[in-house]
Amino acid sequence: MTEPDRPRRSGLRGFGHDGPSPWTDLDRPPLDADALRRDLVLPGSLWTALDVVTETGSTNSDLTARAIAGAPEGAVLVAERQSAGRGRLDRQWTAPARSGLFFSLLLRPTVPRERLGWLPILVGVAAAGAISRVGGIEVGLKWPNDLQVTVDGGERKLGGILTELTGEAVVAGLGLNVSLRADELPVPTAASLALAGAEVTERTTLLRAVLRQFAELYGEWQAAAGDPHASGLLPAYAARCTTLGRQVLVQLPGDRELRGEAVAVDGDGRLVVRKADGTRQPVGAGDVVHVRATA
């Protein structure tokens, strides 16, 4: 007697597939890549490709390699988990799989090169606006481009942005905490949309909204040749900037410090700090600490 034929594997994860299932945490379902491509990768759209990978070292590094190889503008690469994600000043960015949005955009802007410094601010404005609208919470921007929310009465970091110039291309990466629980936060000053009480934490919905908002603002910025005034980018950023009007301590390169009131963002995207003697100093790079007012 011959052994009965065994049922063939279906090829679906969890039904005979040898690979890991993306549904190991039911509170953190995988992104719907097909739906995102169907809604965003359209004729005439900025977005020309959208890929979701289970894990990679850094989406910025991967897209940089594509840019060098000549990939067209509009590629989006999303990772369910990054093992070597990077933030500003080469800080590490890690989080549990599917707990956030970790993605990069390949852009080839045609604006004057000196205006490329506005791109990370543009990403921040688009992300903060889309998340505020969809999530039903207020998302602010700490200069230059950290996304902030209020949790338990305190300002917490929700996400960060890193842009890198590669020849004529710019790769813009964003990391956003979505469902991180309190015991998973990397530092006490971090936050997530869930901890901030967002009405929507479904990542496919959030990513779709952010990419649509960015494409709209990017088109307006490009049409204005990158001018932050004519495009409306500067006033839009100032309206969301949580740093303006605050007493700040700016940690500058070379172990220098600057104290004063953040009074403006200038046409080059620099933070203008009014010192105690009344003089104003623009800052192009540095870490900003919001100083609590003393009684």
C-alpha positions in Angstrom: 0.0 0.0 0.0 1.4 3.4 -0.9 1.4 6.3 1.5 -1.5 8.8 0.7 -0.4 12.0 -0.9 0.3 14.6 1.6 -1.5 18.0 1.1 0.6 20.5 -0.7 1.9 23.5 1.1 -0.2 26.6 0.4 2.7 28.9 0.2 1.1 31.2 2.8 2.9 32.1 6.0 1.4 30.1 8.9 0.0 27.5 6.4 3.0 25.3 5.6 5.4 28.2 4.8 8.8 27.7 6.3 9.4 31.5 6.8 8.4 33.5 9.8 4.9 34.8 10.0 4.3 38.6 10.0 1.3 38.0 12.3 3.4 36.9 15.3 2.0 40.0 17.2 -1.7 40.4 16.4 -1.6 44.0 17.8 1.0 44.8 15.2 -0.2 43.6 11.8 2.0 44.0 8.7 1.6 46.9 6.3 -0.6 46.3 3.3 1.9 46.9 0.5 -0.5 46.1 -2.3 -3.0 48.6 -1.0 -0.4 51.3 -0.7 0.9 50.7 -4.2 -2.6 50.7 -5.6 -3.4 54.0 -3.9 -0.1 55.9 -4.4 1.9 54.5 -7.4 -0.3 56.1 -10.1 0.4 57.7 -13.5 1.5 61.3 -12.9 2.1 60.7 -9.2 5.4 61.5 -7.5 5.6 58.0 -6.3 7.0 55.6 -8.8 7.8 52.5 -6.6 6.9 51.4 -3.1 8.5 48.4 -1.5 8.0 47.0 2.0 10.7 44.7 3.4 10.5 42.6 6.5 13.9 43.8 7.8 16.9 45.7 6.7 19.8 47.5 8.2 18.8 51.0 7.1 16.3 52.1 4.5 18.3 55.3 3.9 21.4 53.2 3.1 19.4 50.9 0.8 17.9 53.8 -1.2 21.2 55.6 -1.4 22.5 52.6 -3.2 19.6 52.7 -5.6 20.1 56.4 -6.2 23.7 55.8 -7.1 22.6 53.1 -9.5 20.3 55.7 -11.2 16.9 54.8 -9.7 14.3 57.5 -10.6 12.7 59.9 -8.2 9.7 58.7 -6.2 10.9 55.4 -4.8 9.7 54.6 -1.3 11.3 51.9 0.8 9.6 50.8 4.1 11.0 48.4 6.6 8.9 46.6 9.1 12.1 46.5 11.2 15.5 48.3 10.9 18.5 46.8 12.6 20.8 49.7 12.0 18.5 52.7 11.6 20.3 56.1 12.0 19.2 59.4 13.3 20.8 62.8 13.4 24.5 62.8 14.5 24.7 59.1 13.7 22.5 58.1 16.7 21.0 54.7 16.5 17.3 54.2 16.0 15.9 50.8 16.9 12.4 49.6 17.7 10.4 46.3 17.8 9.2 45.0 14.4 6.0 46.6 13.1 5.9 49.0 16.1 6.3 52.1 13.9 6.9 53.5 10.5 10.4 53.3 9.2 10.8 54.5 5.6 12.9 56.5 3.2 12.1 58.5 0.0 14.3 58.9 -3.0 14.0 62.5 -4.4 15.6 64.3 -7.2 14.6 67.9 -6.6 15.2 70.6 -9.3 15.4 73.5 -6.9 18.6 75.5 -6.3 21.1 73.5 -4.3 21.2 76.0 -1.5 17.5 75.4 -0.8 17.9 71.7 -0.3 18.3 72.3 3.4 14.5 72.8 3.6 13.8 69.2 2.6 13.9 67.7 6.1 11.7 70.6 7.3 9.3 69.8 4.5 9.2 66.1 5.5 8.5 67.2 9.1 5.7 69.6 8.1 4.0 67.0 5.9 4.3 64.2 8.5 3.1 66.4 11.4 0.2 67.7 9.4 -1.0 64.3 8.2 -0.6 62.6 11.6 -2.4 65.4 13.4 -5.3 65.2 10.9 -5.6 61.4 10.8 -4.6 60.7 14.4 -6.7 63.4 16.0 -3.8 64.7 18.2 -1.5 67.7 18.0 1.9 67.0 16.6 4.5 69.7 16.9 8.0 70.1 15.4 11.0 70.8 17.6 13.7 72.6 15.6 15.0 71.4 13.3 12.8 68.4 12.6 11.9 66.2 15.6 8.2 65.3 15.8 6.8 65.9 19.3 3.6 65.1 21.2 2.5 65.7 24.7 2.2 62.7 27.0 1.3 63.2 30.7 1.8 66.9 30.4 5.3 66.6 29.1 6.8 67.0 25.6 8.1 63.7 24.2 9.8 62.8 20.9 7.6 60.9 18.5 9.9 60.6 15.6 12.9 62.0 13.7 14.0 62.8 10.2 17.4 62.2 8.5 18.2 63.5 4.9 21.3 62.6 3.0 22.6 64.1 -0.2 23.9 61.7 -2.8 25.0 63.5 -6.0 21.9 65.1 -7.4 19.6 62.9 -5.3 18.3 63.3 -1.8 17.3 60.4 0.4 14.9 61.4 3.2 14.3 59.0 6.0 11.6 59.1 8.7 11.2 57.0 11.8 7.9 57.3 13.7 6.9 55.5 16.9 3.3 54.2 16.5 2.5 51.4 18.9 5.4 51.4 21.3 4.4 50.6 24.8 5.8 52.4 27.9 8.1 49.5 28.7 9.5 49.5 25.2 10.5 53.2 25.0 14.3 53.6 24.3 14.4 56.6 26.6 11.9 58.2 29.0 11.6 61.3 26.7 10.3 59.2 23.8 6.7 58.6 23.0 4.4 56.8 20.5 1.1 57.6 18.9 -0.6 55.0 21.1 0.8 56.5 24.3 -0.3 60.0 23.1 -3.9 58.7 22.7 -4.1 58.9 18.9 -7.4 57.9 17.4 -5.8 56.0 14.6 -2.7 53.8 14.9 -3.2 51.7 11.8 0.1 52.0 10.0 -1.1 51.6 6.4 -3.6 54.4 6.9 -0.9 56.7 8.5 1.7 56.0 5.9 -0.7 56.7 3.0 -1.7 60.0 4.6 1.9 61.1 5.1 3.0 60.2 1.6 0.0 62.0 0.0 0.6 65.1 2.2 4.3 65.1 1.3 3.7 64.8 -2.4 1.3 67.8 -2.4 3.7 70.0 -0.4 6.8 68.9 -2.4 5.0 69.8 -5.6 4.2 73.3 -4.3 7.8 73.7 -3.0 9.3 72.6 -6.3 6.9 74.9 -8.3 8.2 77.8 -6.1 11.8 76.9 -6.9 12.3 75.9 -3.3 11.5 79.4 -2.0 10.3 78.8 1.6 8.2 82.0 1.6 6.5 81.7 -1.8 5.7 78.0 -1.3 4.3 78.7 2.2 6.7 76.2 3.8 8.2 78.7 6.3 5.0 79.9 7.8 3.6 76.4 7.9 6.7 75.3 9.8 6.7 78.2 12.1 3.0 77.5 13.0 4.0 74.0 14.2 7.4 74.8 15.7 7.4 74.1 19.4 10.8 75.8 19.8 9.7 79.3 18.9 9.0 81.7 21.8 10.8 79.4 24.2 14.0 79.8 26.3 16.5 77.4 24.8 19.9 76.0 25.4 21.6 75.1 22.1 24.5 72.7 22.2 26.7 73.8 19.3 29.5 71.9 17.5 32.8 72.2 19.3 31.3 71.8 22.8 29.9 75.4 22.7 26.6 76.5 24.2 24.2 79.2 23.3 21.4 80.4 25.6 18.5 82.7 24.9 15.0 82.9 23.4 14.2 81.3 20.1 12.5 84.1 18.2 12.4 83.1 14.6 13.3 80.7 11.8 15.1 82.6 9.0 14.9 82.2 5.2 17.7 79.6 5.4 16.0 77.4 7.9 18.2 78.6 10.8 17.0 79.1 14.3 17.4 82.7 15.4 18.2 83.0 19.1 18.0 86.3 21.0 20.7 86.4 23.7 20.5 88.1 27.0 22.2 91.2 25.6 19.6 91.6 22.9 21.8 90.4 20.0 20.4 87.8 17.6 22.4 84.8 16.5 21.3 82.4 13.8 22.0 78.7 14.4 22.3 76.3 11.4 23.1 73.1 13.4 22.9 72.0 17.0 21.0 70.2 19.6 18.2 72.3 21.2 17.0 71.8 24.8 13.8 73.6 25.7 14.4 75.3 29.1 11.6 75.6 31.6 10.8 79.1 32.6 11.7 79.9 36.2 9.3 81.6 38.6 
